[in-house]
Amino acid sequence: ADIIEFTKKKGIDVAVTSNATMFNENVAEKCLGYLSWFRASLNAGSTETYAKIHRTKKEDFNIVLDNLKNAVKIRNKNKYNCVIGAQFLLIQQNCNDATELAMILKDIGIDYFIIKPYSQHPLSDNRLGRELNYDKFIYLERNLKRYENKDFNIVFRKHTIDKLKENKPYDSCLGLPFCSYLDANGDLYACSAFLGNKNFVYGNIYKQKFSD
């Protein structure tokens, strides 16, 4: 919370993606007035599926839902501009939970719900992409849209799913001029895909200015 407040007061826009287990009422009270948006990573619609996919305790699922409820109440009471949403990583193990979670989140009162496909990070040990066929999940878009209204937006990333079938129209990454990744040790990387590879470190924030 202190980092968020400090950063915002320095004139930098701040947003958070989190599993939301620690985003309790006290933290939300301190943060929401400084955040442009808060997004919870929530990949299940039941305690059992949540524990399996997030590799944690079943009770954490209800903790996250309670935290989101409190965040919405605090945001609305104080008329903060923070947009509150949730993102769902669609895989075989949770495909039957998507509509159930949509109903839960709509009742809570968050602003949007994103359903996105899995993509392989170069440093990840998981190889889920080999067993996923997203063609059989497309029907979910129609089912999910039933719960959408003017206060609750559902984003089913079908365009991203379709892109997974295509060959990339470029030979090298086009994003490097537009982003950077600062780790806890102060090293500034070109991208999170290169974490740990010193060939992609621009410098260190403790030894140089960011502009340098």
C-alpha positions in Angstrom: 0.0 0.0 0.0 2.8 2.4 0.8 4.5 1.8 -2.5 1.3 2.4 -4.4 0.6 5.7 -2.6 4.2 6.8 -3.0 4.3 6.0 -6.7 1.0 7.8 -7.4 2.1 10.9 -5.6 5.2 10.9 -7.8 2.9 11.3 -10.8 3.0 7.8 -12.1 -0.1 5.9 -13.0 -0.6 2.8 -10.9 -2.5 -0.5 -11.4 -2.3 -3.9 -9.8 -2.8 -7.5 -11.0 -3.0 -9.8 -8.0 -4.4 -13.2 -6.8 -6.2 -10.9 -4.3 -5.7 -13.2 -1.3 -4.0 -10.4 0.7 -6.1 -7.5 -0.7 -8.1 -7.4 2.5 -10.3 -4.5 3.7 -7.5 -2.7 5.3 -5.2 -2.8 2.3 -8.1 -1.9 -0.1 -8.9 1.2 2.1 -5.3 2.4 1.6 -4.9 1.5 -2.0 -8.1 2.0 -4.0 -7.9 5.8 -4.0 -4.6 5.7 -5.8 -5.2 2.9 -8.3 -6.5 3.3 -11.9 -7.5 -0.4 -11.9 -7.3 -3.6 -9.8 -7.5 -7.0 -11.5 -7.8 -10.3 -9.7 -6.4 -13.4 -11.2 -9.1 -15.9 -10.5 -9.1 -19.2 -12.4 -11.9 -21.1 -10.8 -15.6 -21.0 -9.8 -15.4 -23.4 -6.9 -13.3 -24.1 -3.9 -12.2 -27.5 -5.2 -11.1 -26.2 -8.6 -9.5 -23.1 -7.1 -7.3 -25.2 -4.7 -6.2 -27.5 -7.6 -5.3 -24.8 -10.1 -3.9 -22.2 -7.8 -2.2 -24.9 -5.7 -3.4 -23.5 -2.4 -6.0 -24.0 0.3 -9.7 -24.3 -0.6 -10.7 -21.5 1.8 -8.6 -19.1 -0.2 -11.3 -19.0 -2.9 -13.8 -17.5 -0.5 -11.2 -15.1 0.9 -10.7 -13.7 -2.6 -14.4 -13.3 -3.1 -14.8 -11.5 0.2 -11.9 -9.2 -0.6 -13.5 -8.3 -4.0 -16.8 -7.6 -2.3 -15.1 -5.3 0.2 -13.1 -3.6 -2.5 -16.3 -2.8 -4.5 -18.0 -1.4 -1.4 -15.0 0.8 -0.5 -14.7 2.0 -4.1 -18.4 2.8 -4.4 -18.6 4.4 -0.9 -15.7 6.7 -1.5 -16.5 7.3 -5.2 -13.0 6.3 -6.3 -12.3 5.9 -10.0 -10.6 2.6 -9.7 -11.9 0.0 -12.1 -12.2 -3.5 -10.5 -12.1 -6.6 -12.6 -11.1 -10.3 -12.8 -9.2 -12.4 -15.3 -9.7 -16.1 -15.9 -7.1 -18.3 -17.6 -9.1 -20.8 -19.5 -7.7 -24.4 -19.5 -9.1 -27.9 -19.6 -9.3 -28.2 -15.8 -11.5 -25.1 -15.3 -13.6 -24.8 -18.5 -16.8 -25.9 -16.6 -16.3 -23.1 -14.0 -16.3 -20.1 -16.3 -20.1 -19.4 -16.3 -20.4 -20.1 -12.6 -17.7 -17.6 -11.8 -19.3 -15.1 -14.1 -22.5 -15.2 -12.1 -20.6 -14.9 -8.8 -18.6 -11.9 -10.0 -21.7 -10.2 -11.4 -23.4 -10.4 -8.0 -20.3 -9.0 -6.3 -20.5 -6.0 -8.6 -17.1 -5.8 -10.2 -16.8 -4.0 -13.6 -15.5 -6.7 -15.9 -14.5 -10.3 -16.4 -11.9 -11.4 -18.9 -11.5 -15.0 -20.2 -8.2 -15.5 -21.9 -6.3 -18.5 -23.4 -3.1 -20.0 -22.1 0.2 -18.9 -23.7 3.6 -20.4 -23.1 6.1 -18.2 -21.3 9.6 -19.0 -22.4 10.8 -19.5 -18.8 7.8 -21.6 -17.6 8.1 -25.3 -16.8 4.5 -25.9 -17.7 3.7 -27.2 -21.2 -0.1 -26.9 -21.1 -0.3 -25.6 -24.6 0.4 -29.1 -26.1 -2.9 -30.5 -24.7 -5.2 -27.5 -25.3 -7.7 -27.3 -28.2 -9.5 -24.0 -27.8 -12.0 -24.8 -30.6 -14.1 -26.8 -28.2 -14.3 -23.9 -25.8 -15.6 -21.3 -28.2 -19.2 -22.1 -27.1 -18.4 -20.5 -23.8 -18.5 -17.0 -25.3 -22.2 -17.3 -26.1 -23.0 -18.7 -22.6 -21.0 -16.0 -20.8 -22.4 -13.1 -22.7 -25.8 -13.9 -21.1 -24.5 -12.4 -17.9 -23.3 -9.2 -19.4 -25.1 -5.9 -18.8 -24.2 -2.2 -18.8 -22.5 -2.5 -15.4 -20.7 -5.8 -16.0 -18.6 -6.3 -19.1 -17.5 -9.8 -20.2 -14.4 -10.0 -22.5 -13.9 -13.4 -24.2 -10.6 -13.2 -26.0 -11.6 -15.2 -29.1 -9.4 -13.0 -31.3 -6.4 -14.0 -29.1 -7.5 -17.7 -29.4 -7.7 -17.4 -33.2 -4.2 -15.8 -33.2 -2.7 -18.9 -31.5 -3.4 -20.9 -34.7 -1.5 -18.4 -36.9 2.2 -18.1 -37.6 3.7 -14.9 -36.2 4.1 -12.2 -38.9 7.4 -11.0 -37.5 10.9 -12.5 -36.9 11.9 -10.5 -33.9 10.0 -9.0 -30.9 8.5 -5.6 -31.7 7.8 -4.7 -28.0 11.2 -3.8 -26.7 11.0 0.0 -27.3 7.8 0.2 -25.4 8.2 -1.7 -22.2 10.7 -2.6 -19.4 10.7 -4.8 -16.4 12.3 -3.7 -13.1 13.1 -6.5 -10.6 13.5 -6.3 -6.9 17.3 -6.2 -7.1 17.1 -3.0 -9.2 18.0 -4.5 -12.5 16.1 -3.1 -15.5 15.3 -5.8 -18.1 14.0 -5.4 -21.6 11.2 -7.9 -20.9 10.1 -10.4 -18.2 10.9 -13.2 -20.7 14.6 -12.4 -20.2 14.7 -12.3 -16.4 18.0 -13.7 -15.2 19.7 -13.2 -18.6 22.2 -10.4 -17.9 22.6 -9.8 -21.7 19.2 -8.1 -21.5 19.8 -5.8 -18.5 19.9 -2.1 -19.4 21.3 -1.1 -16.0 20.5 -1.0 -12.3 18.3 1.6 -10.7 20.4 1.7 -7.5 23.5 2.6 -9.6 22.0 4.8 -12.3 19.1 7.1 -12.9 16.1 5.5 -14.8 16.7 8.0 -17.7 20.3 6.9 -18.0 
